[in-house]
Amino acid sequence: MKIVRLDIDGFRGIQNGTVLFDDFTILIGANNSGKTTVVEALALLLGRERLVRHLTEHDFFGSDPVAATRIKIVATISGFAHNDPDHHHDWFRQGRGVEKWFDPVSGDLHPAATAQATELACQIAFCAHFDRTTLETDTVRYFYDDAHDDDPFADDSPVVPLPISLIKELGLFLVPANRTWDRMMSFGSDLFRKTVAYVGGNPAEAVLAERDRLRNPEQPLEEDEKLAALVGEVNDDLETLFGRQIDLSLRLTTTDSDGVLDAVMPHFQEAGRPPLPGRRHGNGIISLQTLVLLMRFGSLRKARGDNFIMLIEEPELHVPPPQQRKLLHYLKKMATQTIITSHSPTVSSVADPHQLVLMVNRAGALSANPLLKSPIDQNATAVRRSLFLTERAATVSAVMHPAVLVPEGKFDASWLRLFGRIADLTELPADPQGATFTHEVGVIPTKDARIAETYRDLAIVHPSITCLVDGDGAGNDYKAALSAGASPCHRVIQWPNGWIIEDVVAWVCSADATMIAHADLAAFGLPANIGGLADHLKADGAKRDEILHSTLADVIVGKPACSRRVRHVLSVLAAIATGKQPLANSAQTAAHANGITTHWTFNDAFPGI
Amino acid sequence: MPFRGFEGPAGSGKTHRLMESVGERLAQEAMLPHQKVLALTFMHGSRRRLDEELRLNPLLRGKSVAMTIDSFALQVLTRWRSLAAALGLETGDFNANCNSCGQLLENPQVARWVARSYPVILVDEAQELAPPRLRIVSALAPHASVFVAADEFQCLNEEIDTGPFMEWFQGGDTTQLNHIHRTAVAGLLNAGANLRQLVAPAAGPGLTINYYYKNYAPFRIGAAIHYAQGTRAVLFPPAGRDWAEAIAQRLSQGLHSATYNIPPIRLILEPHASDEIAAVMAVVGDGDVLTPAQVAERFAQLENPPRWVSQVTAAAFQSMIRQGKTLWTAPELGALVDRKAASFRAHASDRVRGIPLLGIHQAKNRQFDHVVILWPHGVPGSDELRARLLYNGITRARRTCKVFVRGQNLLQQAPFVFNAA
């Protein structure tokens, strides 16, 4: 069994949203895009109560729940053996769930099987309501039948509660980002006890023997000569007060078997060194050992035909990069289903593009789309192969930004990357527009001349895309193409008439004509007159010379007038790309006849720049 | 496998045989731990009584669930509302719900969903299965072991066409039961047999049919009740309620004369749900829009509020807290009142202190040692329906039945005399 779909309503920062899951799914996205919310939603619905703290008003979207406000989380479970409800009485019968049929392509559910909806599915839900009279949150987990007329808190509600046995059957294990590995490894922790119990019970005899030894120590603390006097006085006091003899003794545990189990501390020993308690090791080693234990548990479950769903938040936080890939491949094999959230391009590269789900949260509306709808195959276009295979790390890190900029070609992308570096190095502490571009805009390494296709492939994934085209004839054609079709681009920015990226660079440099004579540039044979720089940079050799490009960038960093222009360019691009108003007169706008697209043209004659 | 059927007159042990053969079925083929026998009935009262019988049966105790067909239909329809919507099925009154539920169950996936929980289904008093409800049972039959007991002659609703049911019933593996176990009293047995043939019932051992003049009748009726030993009930057919209430009023005062000295007798009229609901809703105007507090105020005006009224106000307050519903229109409140009254009926016991005064419909499938029947003028329906009503009344008795008619001329009419035609 696996979770194929999750619907969230009114939970934390997500007003509504749907996420579809594959057998292996990595959720990526900017901070605050709701990755943790999705993980906690799954934990609320499918985990032990303890996994998620007590719910308060802040867990409701908007933080001010009224009587009718609900948190509603619906998970669709599929992957039932034999795909036949007759084999799953515990899930599908009167008094339990109603069978639905899941269409894995569209993600839709149907009340009866169809040619597309072929997967038997059960929908289960979590609902919470804040009671303004008791100031407490009521929660319920139940079988979800239909959106119509479904409020589990209504009088005489027909909902059927979800039995805990089915939640256990699903076997969801959460490794949260704020984990305290040490606790997880102690005997007192859930995981270890569960593993031990699953393997065949507690080592009861050993625990009882240890308990007895702790009850009757050979050298009791209270008999130590340094303590004996104090203990004797306390005993005398107690006898005076209570009128009967009450003796103080000091024991290391609560002298029951629970106390023994709680006191157990795992130690790890490397060859030739003393054993050290887990908490004395570096985080990396502990977390790996914990994960090893968890995976052992998982493989035990799997071997017995039980379900095991792993939910791991940001494995990169605690697992060192060399082990990340190995670990994730291992997990993929061990678990029935693995769901991971991550910021890391290394972690992301373990998954195929169709397993990488980008989450974007815009004012509470969550969109969660895989980079590709289906696995990439030999017939994939060159654009897709470039975007999702060869340049995947760059693509993934770009789409994790709140806004995405698709330039016309890869030289534009690499120049914008250098611009970003210049802006970061020269940013003034008080600049109100500072650093917006590098923080909020991700630049796609567009394959040359494929801007329209790149846009269409990414528009499915990311809701906030801006295209950047040249000021030449080809740029006009791209602009027209991007404004046409079924889903036209919302924002297209064009450089001034006749300009391509090298003209922008030359314009930046011309803010300080002395820069061209900089000693570092002597070896590159640049024209003496800065007026010739643009043409020089457009010539084949210089266009591709990345050493020249980064040397130029370094020189620009040292010239305040030039770097000022760089920051200006980026702030104008960032404002447009993030949907804000750029500085007045920094760019002209023209609305396209399609009613959707806005064309922006960069203004290089901005006063004071 | 065809369903098992049991057909026979009142008191022939249909319910008993039904349970017995369900027990045999379970002995042959055990149910899975989560599975139960589903017992379907028509009225809340008979559901409760069937539930009690199931609990007394050692084979079925804890392994059975009794439900009215209507609530079963609503449950299935509610749980499968996605499919119902996709099939364009409608919800509405009980008949519409049952019909839609039947259509749902005609989809094997739904019938199998029910059968996974309830592999064995029994239906008592199945003669009342009008087509919408019959559809439910016949759709379940191919997927579960269905056991049905019926006696067409006991159908008291002239509006029900029992034809479709009888036709379906003939298709089962049906056993005829002819021996009456409930009573061995000759007068009762003969009258029952006669009425089934539309032949006049004759007074005999255990059975009297009499007219007494107006002032004397209460004394004879009072004596019949007072001197009887065992469980007693007073029954009346449709149109008999006013007279029955007047008699009850008179008996409550005690009866004294030269020859009679009868202490007050308490006859308890089993309230009709619809009367109770009407009385409660009388304090709400059609155009009223009330807050929960106002609802509580209105209901406080009721003189004899039914016990479920407190649940209505509690639900109104709960809805304010949990759903933010602060105002109730009269129709909304009416729906809530209906729901609370129904769920109360479903679970409240029908044991009353005193002697029950029942309509014959209400007395269905109950039994008493001594039965008094008050037969008024103007009992509606055909001769046959009147015969069925009297039959149902007389067959409630194990030991004696005393029929009192309000007018002497009634003794010359059906069901006491039938025309040769």
Interface residues (C-beta under 8 A of the other chain):
Chain A: V66 A67 A68 P85 D86 H89 D90 F92 R93 Q94 G95 R96 V98 E99 K100 H110 P111 A112 H129 D131 R132 T133 D145 D146 H148 D149 D151 F153 A154 D155 D156 P158 V160
Chain B: L32 H34 Q75 V76 T78 R79 W80 R81 S82 L83 A85 A86 N107 Q109 R112 W113 V114 R116 S117 Y118 A315 Q318 S319 M320 I321 R322 Q323 G324 K325 L336 R339 S343
